[in-house]
Amino acid sequence: MIRIDNLKKAFNGFQAVDGITFNVSPGEVLGFLGPNGAGKSTTMKMLTGFITPDSGSVSLCGFDVSNDPVAAKSLVGYLPEGAPAYGDMTPLNFLSFIADIRGLLGKHKTSRIDEVIHLLELQSVCNRPIDTLSKGFKRRVGIAQAILHDPQILILDEPTDGLDPNQKYQVRELIRGLAKEKIVIISTHILEEVTVVCTRAIVIARGRVLADATPSELEARSRYHRAVCIDLVDVPEEDAVTALESVAGAARVEVSSDHTGLYTVLPEPNGNLLNAVHDLAIRKGWNVQELFMERGRLDDVFRQLTTSNLGEPEKESETSNGEAA
């Protein structure tokens, strides 16, 4: 288990991390979210021992990062932001160098290098200088070095940054597979990644934890949770809005600015609008292209949390102490 207790770090008077506490258990994929400057990368670097905290503690599977750094770091695979590497090395040279540092020897070293090269599909570039590779390939080399020694803990800072849609899918599938037996923490600004890959998400801003919940629990906080979207053809906008606003339990109606005829009916608290909107459409004889109920929008919750005035951080819950996923 990863245990982080009251972690703090300041730079020249700026409080980058301000009392962050959370635990992570094996099998969890934790999404670490926050706006630029929220303290995500600083927290990641303290987890890996790259930066020493001003106060607080980090324990990785029982090893304190400050007091027993070598043992703690041996358990970690880390992909830093930007995936830095030695540009004059080839991916093959670089992975061999990392394998030596990690203590991999003989046939085991060779087999692990071959395995990660195939896993990340680096065969076509493994003998080219890293400096000549695309951003996407550099990212994949960074992921390869992070998983080379089969670590118990993976800490990935923007793992799919620069990847095309096919590569993103491949990396997300890889993370899901690895998470069955490992602890995975992903820092990302791609909210879709959280809903697709993560079992849990922590939102931070100004160095403090604002939310710690599953992606579906966060979506349920959105004003769009259980909102009903209806796509109409050849229905005057004024008539559609007036009729939809009259539905019992409707709080308001939003008109799409980039899709003619698309309306979102937002519910009052605990409202259930789907059947009522469906019945209205039948009574009106509307030509309905699509009708569905939203789960909620993570980007909406993210904005609410990170742009509102900061109150007290959330109290540690069952989810945050690692006793429940």
C-alpha positions in Angstrom: 0.0 0.0 0.0 1.0 3.6 -0.6 0.5 5.8 2.4 0.8 9.6 2.1 0.4 11.6 5.3 0.1 15.4 5.5 2.6 16.0 2.7 3.8 19.6 2.3 6.2 21.4 0.0 7.0 25.0 -0.6 9.2 26.8 -3.2 10.4 30.3 -2.3 7.4 31.0 -0.2 4.9 29.4 -2.6 3.0 26.5 -1.0 2.9 23.9 -3.9 1.6 21.1 -1.7 -0.3 21.9 1.4 -1.1 18.9 3.6 -2.1 16.1 1.1 -3.1 12.8 2.7 -4.3 9.7 1.0 -3.7 5.9 0.7 -3.7 3.7 -2.4 -4.1 -0.1 -2.4 -3.0 -2.8 -4.9 -5.4 -3.1 -7.8 -6.4 0.5 -7.8 -5.8 2.9 -10.7 -5.8 6.4 -9.2 -6.3 9.4 -11.4 -4.6 12.5 -10.0 -6.3 15.6 -11.4 -5.9 19.3 -11.0 -5.3 22.5 -13.0 -1.8 23.6 -14.0 0.1 24.6 -10.9 -2.2 22.5 -8.6 0.7 20.5 -7.2 0.3 17.2 -9.1 3.8 16.9 -10.4 5.4 18.0 -7.2 3.4 15.4 -5.3 4.5 12.7 -7.8 8.1 13.7 -7.4 7.8 13.4 -3.6 6.2 10.0 -3.9 9.2 8.8 -6.0 11.8 10.4 -3.7 12.9 12.8 -6.4 12.0 15.8 -4.2 12.2 15.8 -0.3 9.0 17.0 1.4 9.2 19.9 3.9 7.0 17.8 6.2 4.8 14.7 6.2 5.7 11.2 5.1 5.5 8.8 2.1 5.5 5.0 2.7 5.7 2.6 -0.2 4.7 -1.0 0.7 6.1 -0.3 4.2 9.3 1.5 3.2 9.6 5.1 4.1 10.8 7.1 1.1 12.9 9.5 3.2 14.4 6.9 5.7 14.8 3.9 3.3 15.0 5.5 -0.1 16.7 2.7 -2.0 14.3 0.0 -0.9 11.3 2.3 -1.6 12.6 3.3 -5.1 13.3 -0.2 -6.1 9.5 -0.8 -6.0 8.6 2.1 -8.3 8.4 2.6 -12.0 8.2 6.3 -12.8 7.4 8.1 -16.0 8.1 11.8 -15.5 6.4 14.6 -17.3 8.0 15.0 -20.7 9.6 11.5 -20.6 13.2 12.7 -20.4 15.8 10.4 -21.8 19.4 10.5 -23.3 18.8 11.8 -26.8 21.9 10.3 -28.3 21.0 6.8 -27.1 18.8 4.5 -29.1 15.7 3.0 -27.3 17.6 -0.3 -27.1 20.7 1.3 -25.6 18.6 3.3 -23.2 16.6 0.3 -22.0 19.8 -1.8 -21.6 21.2 1.1 -19.5 18.1 1.2 -17.3 18.1 -2.6 -16.9 21.7 -2.4 -15.6 20.7 0.3 -13.1 17.8 -1.8 -12.0 20.0 -4.9 -11.5 18.6 -7.0 -14.3 21.1 -9.6 -15.5 21.7 -12.1 -18.2 18.8 -13.8 -19.9 16.3 -12.1 -17.7 17.6 -8.7 -18.8 17.4 -9.6 -22.4 13.9 -11.1 -22.2 12.5 -8.1 -20.3 13.9 -5.7 -22.8 12.5 -7.7 -25.7 9.2 -8.0 -23.9 8.7 -4.3 -23.3 9.9 -3.4 -26.8 7.1 -5.6 -28.2 4.6 -4.5 -25.7 5.1 -0.8 -26.6 5.6 -1.6 -30.3 9.1 0.0 -30.5 10.6 -2.5 -32.9 10.7 0.0 -35.8 12.6 2.6 -33.9 14.7 0.6 -31.4 18.0 1.4 -33.2 17.3 5.1 -33.9 18.6 7.9 -31.7 15.9 9.0 -29.3 16.3 12.6 -30.3 15.1 11.7 -33.8 11.8 10.1 -32.6 8.4 11.6 -32.6 6.8 12.8 -29.3 4.6 9.7 -29.3 7.5 7.3 -29.6 9.5 9.1 -26.9 6.5 8.7 -24.6 6.4 5.0 -25.3 10.1 4.7 -24.6 9.5 6.4 -21.3 6.7 4.0 -20.4 9.0 1.0 -21.4 11.7 2.1 -19.0 9.1 2.6 -16.2 7.8 -1.0 -16.5 11.1 -2.7 -17.4 11.8 -4.1 -13.9 8.2 -5.1 -13.3 7.6 -2.7 -10.4 4.9 -3.1 -7.8 4.0 0.6 -8.1 3.7 2.6 -11.3 3.6 6.4 -11.2 2.9 7.9 -14.6 2.8 11.6 -15.3 0.7 12.2 -18.4 1.3 8.7 -19.9 -0.7 9.3 -23.1 0.5 12.8 -23.8 1.4 13.1 -27.5 0.0 9.7 -28.5 -2.5 9.2 -31.4 -5.9 7.6 -30.6 -4.7 4.1 -31.4 -1.6 4.5 -29.2 -3.7 5.9 -26.4 -6.0 2.9 -26.6 -3.0 0.6 -26.5 -1.4 2.3 -23.4 -4.8 2.4 -21.6 -5.2 -1.3 -22.2 -1.7 -1.9 -20.9 -2.4 0.1 -17.8 -5.6 -1.8 -17.1 -3.7 -5.1 -17.5 -0.9 -4.0 -15.2 -3.3 -2.7 -12.6 -4.5 -6.2 -11.8 -1.5 -6.8 -9.6 0.0 -3.3 -9.1 -0.7 0.1 -7.7 -1.0 2.6 -10.5 -1.1 6.4 -10.1 -1.7 8.5 -13.2 -1.4 12.3 -13.3 -3.4 13.5 -16.2 -5.3 16.5 -17.6 -7.3 14.3 -20.0 -10.6 13.8 -18.1 -11.6 11.0 -20.6 -8.6 9.0 -19.3 -10.0 9.0 -15.8 -13.4 7.6 -16.8 -11.8 5.0 -19.1 -8.9 3.8 -17.0 -9.2 4.9 -13.4 -11.0 3.2 -10.5 -10.7 6.3 -8.4 -9.9 9.9 -8.8 -8.4 12.6 -6.6 -8.9 16.3 -7.5 -6.4 18.8 -6.1 -6.0 22.5 -6.4 -3.6 24.9 -4.7 -1.9 21.8 -3.2 -4.9 20.5 -1.4 -7.3 17.6 -1.9 -10.7 18.8 -3.0 -12.3 15.4 -3.9 -11.5 11.7 -3.5 -14.1 9.4 -5.1 -14.7 6.9 -8.0 -15.3 8.5 -11.4 -19.0 7.6 -11.3 -19.3 9.2 -7.9 -17.7 12.4 -9.2 -20.0 12.4 -12.3 -23.0 12.1 -10.0 -22.0 15.5 -8.5 -22.4 17.1 -11.9 -25.5 19.3 -12.6 -25.8 17.2 -15.8 -26.2 13.9 -13.8 -29.5 12.4 -15.1 -30.0 15.3 -17.5 -31.9 14.3 -20.7 -30.6 15.1 -24.1 -33.0 15.1 -27.1 -32.1 15.7 -30.7 -35.1 17.0 -32.8 -35.5 17.5 -36.5 -37.7 20.3 -37.9 -39.0 21.5 -34.6 -38.9 25.3 -34.0 -36.5 26.1 -31.2 -38.9 28.3 -29.3 -41.6 25.6 -29.3 -39.1 22.9 -28.2 -37.7 25.0 -25.4 -41.2 26.1 -24.1 -42.5 22.5 -24.1 -39.4 21.0 -22.5 -39.3 23.7 -19.8 -42.9 22.6 -18.9 -41.9 19.0 -18.1 -42.3 18.3 -14.4 -39.0 18.1 -12.6 -37.1 20.2 -15.2 -34.8 22.9 -13.8 -33.9 24.4 -17.1 -33.2 23.7 -20.8 -29.9 24.3 -22.6 -29.8 24.7 -26.4 -26.7 23.4 -28.1 -24.7 26.1 -29.9 -23.0 23.7 -32.3 -25.7 21.2 -33.1 -29.1 22.5 -34.4 -32.0 20.8 -32.7 -30.1 19.4 -29.7 -31.5 20.2 -26.3 -30.4 19.3 -22.8 -33.0 19.2 -20.0 -31.4 19.6 -16.6 -33.2 18.0 -13.7 -34.2 19.4 -10.3 -32.5 17.6 -7.4 -33.3 13.9 -7.6 -35.4 14.5 -10.7 -36.1 11.7 -13.2 -36.9 13.2 -16.6 -36.4 10.5 -19.2 -39.9 9.0 -19.3 -41.5 12.5 -19.1 -39.5 13.8 -22.0 -40.1 10.6 -24.0 -43.9 11.0 -23.4 -43.8 14.7 -24.3 -42.1 13.9 -27.6 -44.8 11.3 -28.5 -47.6 13.7 -27.6 -46.0 16.4 -29.7 -45.3 14.1 -32.6 -41.7 15.3 -32.7 -39.2 13.7 -35.1 -36.6 12.5 -32.6 -33.2 11.5 -33.8 -31.8 10.6 -30.4 -32.9 10.6 -26.8 -30.7 9.6 -23.8 -29.9 10.3 -20.2 -26.5 11.6 -19.2 -24.4 10.0 -16.4 -22.9 13.4 -15.6 -19.9 15.4 -16.9 -16.5 15.1 -15.2 -15.3 18.3 -16.8 -18.3 20.2 -15.2 -17.4 18.8 -11.7 -13.7 19.6 -12.3 -14.5 23.2 -13.0 -16.9 23.5 -10.1 -14.2 22.1 -7.7 -11.2 24.0 -9.0 -12.7 27.4 -9.7 -14.8 27.8 -6.6 -13.5 29.2 -3.3 -11.5 26.5 -1.5 -13.1 25.3 1.8 -11.7 22.6 4.0 -10.3 19.6 2.3 -12.5 16.5 2.2 -12.3 14.2 5.2 -10.7 10.9 4.5 -13.3 8.4 3.4 -13.3 4.6 3.1 -12.3 5.1 -0.6 -9.3 7.3 0.4 -7.9 5.0 3.0 -7.7 2.1 0.6 -10.3 -0.1 2.4 -12.8 0.1 -0.4 -12.3 0.6 -4.2 
